[in-house]
Amino acid sequence: MNFNIRGENLEITPALRDYVEKKVGKLDKYFESPLKSDVNVKMSVLNNNQKVEITIPMVKLLLRAEEKHSDMYAAIDLVIEKLERQIRKHKTKVNKKFRQDDSLKYMFKNELEPLQEEVKVAVEDEDEFEIVRTKRFDLKPMDAEEAVLQMDMLGHNFFVFSNAISGSTNVVYKRKDGRYGLIEPEA
């Protein structure tokens, strides 16, 4: 693994770097061969909150987790626990997919969690919109079921992907009723 560890409002000490490398290195036990991908770690401090974000992009999978805590080492432990849960969840779902003849969309029905929070956006002035963050990423070719799997593993409400069949850019999203939706462009 190639580690890219950076800090915001924080100096990355050799002890912190060793701790992160040791903890992330334990994720190798979940894979048949050692991970050869980059591991992007961002640690930041704001007031009393220590925040850790870890992203591990792989060929057909993106592992990402973030956690806040008052202690940086505890935040690292919590992030590693989240990543381990994502890996176990992914392995279970992939194994079920290959054991069943039906598509994945029927498998998710009993495992849905109700929405815990609704994101509320307050727009004070309708004429002015402020973009506060821009993200860029590669669109991986995949089918809609795999995109839903990725979305659930990341804990997001939507996921943008390149449709492996049509080649167009699609979006899967989680609806308020707990089911999934797919947005496709018209031909």
C-alpha positions as protocol buffer text, in pm:
chain_id: "A"
residue {
  index: 1
  type: MET
  ca { x: 0 y: 0 z: 0 }
}
residue {
  index: 2
  type: ASN
  ca { x: 110 y: 351 z: -78 }
}
residue {
  index: 3
  type: PHE
  ca { x: 16 y: 588 z: 203 }
}
residue {
  index: 4
  type: ASN
  ca { x: -66 y: 952 z: 140 }
}
residue {
  index: 5
  type: ILE
  ca { x: -112 y: 1097 z: 488 }
}
residue {
  index: 6
  type: ARG
  ca { x: -172 y: 1467 z: 527 }
}
residue {
  index: 7
  type: GLY
  ca { x: -290 y: 1692 z: 806 }
}
residue {
  index: 8
  type: GLU
  ca { x: -489 y: 2013 z: 830 }
}
residue {
  index: 9
  type: ASN
  ca { x: -409 y: 2226 z: 1135 }
}
residue {
  index: 10
  type: LEU
  ca { x: -204 y: 1929 z: 1250 }
}
residue {
  index: 11
  type: GLU
  ca { x: 153 y: 1811 z: 1210 }
}
residue {
  index: 12
  type: ILE
  ca { x: 173 y: 1442 z: 1120 }
}
residue {
  index: 13
  type: THR
  ca { x: 420 y: 1295 z: 1367 }
}
residue {
  index: 14
  type: PRO
  ca { x: 608 y: 970 z: 1300 }
}
residue {
  index: 15
  type: ALA
  ca { x: 403 y: 808 z: 1581 }
}
residue {
  index: 16
  type: LEU
  ca { x: 74 y: 906 z: 1413 }
}
residue {
  index: 17
  type: ARG
  ca { x: 201 y: 789 z: 1074 }
}
residue {
  index: 18
  type: ASP
  ca { x: 312 y: 452 z: 1216 }
}
residue {
  index: 19
  type: TYR
  ca { x: -21 y: 406 z: 1397 }
}
residue {
  index: 20
  type: VAL
  ca { x: -223 y: 473 z: 1079 }
}
residue {
  index: 21
  type: GLU
  ca { x: -2 y: 245 z: 867 }
}
residue {
  index: 22
  type: LYS
  ca { x: -25 y: -35 z: 1126 }
}
residue {
  index: 23
  type: LYS
  ca { x: -405 y: -10 z: 1160 }
}
residue {
  index: 24
  type: VAL
  ca { x: -476 y: 17 z: 785 }
}
residue {
  index: 25
  type: GLY
  ca { x: -231 y: -267 z: 722 }
}
residue {
  index: 26
  type: LYS
  ca { x: -458 y: -497 z: 923 }
}
residue {
  index: 27
  type: LEU
  ca { x: -720 y: -464 z: 647 }
}
residue {
  index: 28
  type: ASP
  ca { x: -502 y: -691 z: 431 }
}
residue {
  index: 29
  type: LYS
  ca { x: -642 y: -992 z: 617 }
}
residue {
  index: 30
  type: TYR
  ca { x: -973 y: -943 z: 433 }
}
residue {
  index: 31
  type: PHE
  ca { x: -816 y: -983 z: 88 }
}
residue {
  index: 32
  type: GLU
  ca { x: -654 y: -1279 z: -84 }
}
residue {
  index: 33
  type: SER
  ca { x: -355 y: -1075 z: -198 }
}
residue {
  index: 34
  type: PRO
  ca { x: -205 y: -768 z: -27 }
}
residue {
  index: 35
  type: LEU
  ca { x: -361 y: -435 z: -124 }
}
residue {
  index: 36
  type: LYS
  ca { x: -156 y: -248 z: -383 }
}
residue {
  index: 37
  type: SER
  ca { x: -375 y: 62 z: -403 }
}
residue {
  index: 38
  type: ASP
  ca { x: -315 y: 407 z: -263 }
}
residue {
  index: 39
  type: VAL
  ca { x: -443 y: 488 z: 83 }
}
residue {
  index: 40
  type: ASN
  ca { x: -541 y: 853 z: 123 }
}
residue {
  index: 41
  type: VAL
  ca { x: -559 y: 967 z: 484 }
}
residue {
  index: 42
  type: LYS
  ca { x: -661 y: 1317 z: 584 }
}
residue {
  index: 43
  type: MET
  ca { x: -640 y: 1417 z: 949 }
}
residue {
  index: 44
  type: SER
  ca { x: -767 y: 1752 z: 1068 }
}
residue {
  index: 45
  type: VAL
  ca { x: -821 y: 1938 z: 1391 }
}
residue {
  index: 46
  type: LEU
  ca { x: -1095 y: 2197 z: 1442 }
}
residue {
  index: 47
  type: ASN
  ca { x: -1156 y: 2320 z: 1796 }
}
residue {
  index: 48
  type: ASN
  ca { x: -1169 y: 2003 z: 2006 }
}
residue {
  index: 49
  type: ASN
  ca { x: -1273 y: 1773 z: 1722 }
}
residue {
  index: 50
  type: GLN
  ca { x: -1014 y: 1543 z: 1568 }
}
residue {
  index: 51
  type: LYS
  ca { x: -1132 y: 1421 z: 1227 }
}
residue {
  index: 52
  type: VAL
  ca { x: -991 y: 1133 z: 1022 }
}
residue {
  index: 53
  type: GLU
  ca { x: -1091 y: 1051 z: 663 }
}
residue {
  index: 54
  type: ILE
  ca { x: -955 y: 741 z: 489 }
}
residue {
  index: 55
  type: THR
  ca { x: -1016 y: 663 z: 122 }
}
residue {
  index: 56
  type: ILE
  ca { x: -890 y: 346 z: -47 }
}
residue {
  index: 57
  type: PRO
  ca { x: -974 y: 338 z: -420 }
}
residue {
  index: 58
  type: MET
  ca { x: -954 y: -8 z: -576 }
}
residue {
  index: 59
  type: VAL
  ca { x: -1042 y: -142 z: -920 }
}
residue {
  index: 60
  type: LYS
  ca { x: -1408 y: -231 z: -856 }
}
residue {
  index: 61
  type: LEU
  ca { x: -1453 y: -95 z: -507 }
}
residue {
  index: 62
  type: LEU
  ca { x: -1409 y: 232 z: -323 }
}
residue {
  index: 63
  type: LEU
  ca { x: -1363 y: 213 z: 52 }
}
residue {
  index: 64
  type: ARG
  ca { x: -1416 y: 541 z: 234 }
}
residue {
  index: 65
  type: ALA
  ca { x: -1490 y: 634 z: 593 }
}
residue {
  index: 66
  type: GLU
  ca { x: -1459 y: 934 z: 819 }
}
residue {
  index: 67
  type: GLU
  ca { x: -1495 y: 981 z: 1192 }
}
residue {
  index: 68
  type: LYS
  ca { x: -1466 y: 1258 z: 1451 }
}
residue {
  index: 69
  type: HIS
  ca { x: -1354 y: 1217 z: 1810 }
}
residue {
  index: 70
  type: SER
  ca { x: -1184 y: 1421 z: 2081 }
}
residue {
  index: 71
  type: ASP
  ca { x: -879 y: 1188 z: 2057 }
}
residue {
  index: 72
  type: MET
  ca { x: -702 y: 1134 z: 1723 }
}
residue {
  index: 73
  type: TYR
  ca { x: -603 y: 775 z: 1800 }
}
residue {
  index: 74
  type: ALA
  ca { x: -962 y: 688 z: 1895 }
}
residue {
  index: 75
  type: ALA
  ca { x: -1085 y: 849 z: 1573 }
}
residue {
  index: 76
  type: ILE
  ca { x: -841 y: 633 z: 1374 }
}
residue {
  index: 77
  type: ASP
  ca { x: -968 y: 319 z: 1551 }
}
residue {
  index: 78
  type: LEU
  ca { x: -1331 y: 413 z: 1475 }
}
residue {
  index: 79
  type: VAL
  ca { x: -1253 y: 475 z: 1107 }
}
residue {
  index: 80
  type: ILE
  ca { x: -1083 y: 135 z: 1078 }
}
residue {
  index: 81
  type: GLU
  ca { x: -1390 y: -30 z: 1235 }
}
residue {
  index: 82
  type: LYS
  ca { x: -1611 y: 141 z: 974 }
}
residue {
  index: 83
  type: LEU
  ca { x: -1386 y: 22 z: 691 }
}
residue {
  index: 84
  type: GLU
  ca { x: -1391 y: -334 z: 826 }
}
residue {
  index: 85
  type: ARG
  ca { x: -1772 y: -325 z: 838 }
}
residue {
  index: 86
  type: GLN
  ca { x: -1781 y: -201 z: 478 }
}
residue {
  index: 87
  type: ILE
  ca { x: -1552 y: -482 z: 364 }
}
residue {
  index: 88
  type: ARG
  ca { x: -1753 y: -750 z: 547 }
}
residue {
  index: 89
  type: LYS
  ca { x: -2080 y: -608 z: 414 }
}
residue {
  index: 90
  type: HIS
  ca { x: -1944 y: -602 z: 59 }
}
residue {
  index: 91
  type: LYS
  ca { x: -1813 y: -959 z: 80 }
}
residue {
  index: 92
  type: THR
  ca { x: -2149 y: -1083 z: 214 }
}
residue {
  index: 93
  type: LYS
  ca { x: -2347 y: -910 z: -59 }
}
residue {
  index: 94
  type: VAL
  ca { x: -2114 y: -1024 z: -336 }
}
residue {
  index: 95
  type: ASN
  ca { x: -2133 y: -1383 z: -212 }
}
residue {
  index: 96
  type: LYS
  ca { x: -2514 y: -1366 z: -201 }
}
residue {
  index: 97
  type: LYS
  ca { x: -2521 y: -1223 z: -554 }
}
residue {
  index: 98
  type: PHE
  ca { x: -2330 y: -1518 z: -694 }
}
residue {
  index: 99
  type: ARG
  ca { x: -2540 y: -1773 z: -502 }
}
residue {
  index: 100
  type: GLN
  ca { x: -2874 y: -1640 z: -624 }
}
residue {
  index: 101
  type: ASP
  ca { x: -3018 y: -1647 z: -973 }
}
residue {
  index: 102
  type: ASP
  ca { x: -3225 y: -1332 z: -915 }
}
residue {
  index: 103
  type: SER
  ca { x: -3076 y: -985 z: -942 }
}
residue {
  index: 104
  type: LEU
  ca { x: -2953 y: -789 z: -640 }
}
residue {
  index: 105
  type: LYS
  ca { x: -3250 y: -555 z: -631 }
}
residue {
  index: 106
  type: TYR
  ca { x: -3460 y: -818 z: -450 }
}
residue {
  index: 107
  type: MET
  ca { x: -3185 y: -887 z: -199 }
}
residue {
  index: 108
  type: PHE
  ca { x: -3185 y: -529 z: -61 }
}
residue {
  index: 109
  type: LYS
  ca { x: -3553 y: -528 z: 26 }
}
residue {
  index: 110
  type: ASN
  ca { x: -3523 y: -681 z: 374 }
}
residue {
  index: 111
  type: GLU
  ca { x: -3194 y: -511 z: 460 }
}
residue {
  index: 112
  type: LEU
  ca { x: -3307 y: -152 z: 412 }
}
residue {
  index: 113
  type: GLU
  ca { x: -3263 y: 90 z: 698 }
}
residue {
  index: 114
  type: PRO
  ca { x: -3508 y: 379 z: 736 }
}
residue {
  index: 115
  type: LEU
  ca { x: -3370 y: 724 z: 676 }
}
residue {
  index: 116
  type: GLN
  ca { x: -3239 y: 856 z: 1008 }
}
residue {
  index: 117
  type: GLU
  ca { x: -3192 y: 1216 z: 904 }
}
residue {
  index: 118
  type: GLU
  ca { x: -3324 y: 1437 z: 632 }
}
residue {
  index: 119
  type: VAL
  ca { x: -3086 y: 1684 z: 482 }
}
residue {
  index: 120
  type: LYS
  ca { x: -3239 y: 2028 z: 493 }
}
residue {
  index: 121
  type: VAL
  ca { x: -3095 y: 2301 z: 275 }
}
residue {
  index: 122
  type: ALA
  ca { x: -3190 y: 2657 z: 358 }
}
residue {
  index: 123
  type: VAL
  ca { x: -3165 y: 2899 z: 72 }
}
residue {
  index: 124
  type: GLU
  ca { x: -3183 y: 3256 z: 193 }
}
residue {
  index: 125
  type: ASP
  ca { x: -3168 y: 3426 z: -143 }
}
residue {
  index: 126
  type: GLU
  ca { x: -3305 y: 3231 z: -436 }
}
residue {
  index: 127
  type: ASP
  ca { x: -3103 y: 3436 z: -685 }
}
residue {
  index: 128
  type: GLU
  ca { x: -2768 y: 3343 z: -531 }
}
residue {
  index: 129
  type: PHE
  ca { x: -2638 y: 2989 z: -488 }
}
residue {
  index: 130
  type: GLU
  ca { x: -2299 y: 2929 z: -339 }
}
residue {
  index: 131
  type: ILE
  ca { x: -2105 y: 2616 z: -436 }
}
residue {
  index: 132
  type: VAL
  ca { x: -1892 y: 2534 z: -135 }
}
residue {
  index: 133
  type: ARG
  ca { x: -1723 y: 2217 z: -259 }
}
residue {
  index: 134
  type: THR
  ca { x: -1635 y: 2056 z: -590 }
}
residue {
  index: 135
  type: LYS
  ca { x: -1552 y: 1687 z: -625 }
}
residue {
  index: 136
  type: ARG
  ca { x: -1391 y: 1513 z: -919 }
}
residue {
  index: 137
  type: PHE
  ca { x: -1375 y: 1137 z: -963 }
}
residue {
  index: 138
  type: ASP
  ca { x: -1347 y: 870 z: -1230 }
}
residue {
  index: 139
  type: LEU
  ca { x: -1672 y: 709 z: -1338 }
}
residue {
  index: 140
  type: LYS
  ca { x: -1630 y: 333 z: -1317 }
}
residue {
  index: 141
  type: PRO
  ca { x: -1832 y: 122 z: -1563 }
}
residue {
  index: 142
  type: MET
  ca { x: -2077 y: -97 z: -1368 }
}
residue {
  index: 143
  type: ASP
  ca { x: -2439 y: -211 z: -1362 }
}
residue {
  index: 144
  type: ALA
  ca { x: -2710 y: -48 z: -1149 }
}
residue {
  index: 145
  type: GLU
  ca { x: -2705 y: -322 z: -883 }
}
residue {
  index: 146
  type: GLU
  ca { x: -2332 y: -280 z: -829 }
}
residue {
  index: 147
  type: ALA
  ca { x: -2379 y: 98 z: -807 }
}
residue {
  index: 148
  type: VAL
  ca { x: -2643 y: 51 z: -535 }
}
residue {
  index: 149
  type: LEU
  ca { x: -2398 y: -173 z: -348 }
}
residue {
  index: 150
  type: GLN
  ca { x: -2126 y: 94 z: -371 }
}
residue {
  index: 151
  type: MET
  ca { x: -2370 y: 365 z: -259 }
}
residue {
  index: 152
  type: ASP
  ca { x: -2476 y: 164 z: 48 }
}
residue {
  index: 153
  type: MET
  ca { x: -2117 y: 84 z: 142 }
}
residue {
  index: 154
  type: LEU
  ca { x: -2024 y: 453 z: 129 }
}
residue {
  index: 155
  type: GLY
  ca { x: -2333 y: 548 z: 328 }
}
residue {
  index: 156
  type: HIS
  ca { x: -2445 y: 803 z: 68 }
}
residue {
  index: 157
  type: ASN
  ca { x: -2794 y: 876 z: -64 }
}
residue {
  index: 158
  type: PHE
  ca { x: -2687 y: 879 z: -429 }
}
residue {
  index: 159
  type: PHE
  ca { x: -2409 y: 742 z: -650 }
}
residue {
  index: 160
  type: VAL
  ca { x: -2297 y: 853 z: -999 }
}
residue {
  index: 161
  type: PHE
  ca { x: -2161 y: 583 z: -1230 }
}
residue {
  index: 162
  type: SER
  ca { x: -2100 y: 493 z: -1593 }
}
residue {
  index: 163
  type: ASN
  ca { x: -2349 y: 231 z: -1712 }
}
residue {
  index: 164
  type: ALA
  ca { x: -2146 y: -67 z: -1838 }
}
residue {
  index: 165
  type: ILE
  ca { x: -2420 y: -164 z: -2087 }
}
residue {
  index: 166
  type: SER
  ca { x: -2517 y: 170 z: -2242 }
}
residue {
  index: 167
  type: GLY
  ca { x: -2199 y: 367 z: -2164 }
}
residue {
  index: 168
  type: SER
  ca { x: -2406 y: 665 z: -2041 }
}
residue {
  index: 169
  type: THR
  ca { x: -2370 y: 841 z: -1708 }
}
residue {
  index: 170
  type: ASN
  ca { x: -2639 y: 727 z: -1460 }
}
residue {
  index: 171
  type: VAL
  ca { x: -2732 y: 803 z: -1101 }
}
residue {
  index: 172
  type: VAL
  ca { x: -2880 y: 566 z: -845 }
}
residue {
  index: 173
  type: TYR
  ca { x: -3039 y: 714 z: -534 }
}
residue {
  index: 174
  type: LYS
  ca { x: -3219 y: 610 z: -219 }
}
residue {
  index: 175
  type: ARG
  ca { x: -3582 y: 720 z: -213 }
}
residue {
  index: 176
  type: LYS
  ca { x: -3767 y: 843 z: 97 }
}
residue {
  index: 177
  type: ASP
  ca { x: -3969 y: 519 z: 105 }
}
residue {
  index: 178
  type: GLY
  ca { x: -3643 y: 320 z: 139 }
}
residue {
  index: 179
  type: ARG
  ca { x: -3637 y: 182 z: -214 }
}
residue {
  index: 180
  type: TYR
  ca { x: -3393 y: 278 z: -490 }
}
residue {
  index: 181
  type: GLY
  ca { x: -3426 y: 492 z: -799 }
}
residue {
  index: 182
  type: LEU
  ca { x: -3224 y: 513 z: -1122 }
}
residue {
  index: 183
  type: ILE
  ca { x: -3177 y: 826 z: -1332 }
}
residue {
  index: 184
  type: GLU
  ca { x: -3083 y: 767 z: -1697 }
}
residue {
  index: 185
  type: PRO
  ca { x: -3046 y: 1022 z: -1977 }
}
residue {
  index: 186
  type: GLU
  ca { x: -3286 y: 999 z: -2271 }
}
residue {
  index: 187
  type: ALA
  ca { x: -3132 y: 874 z: -2592 }
}
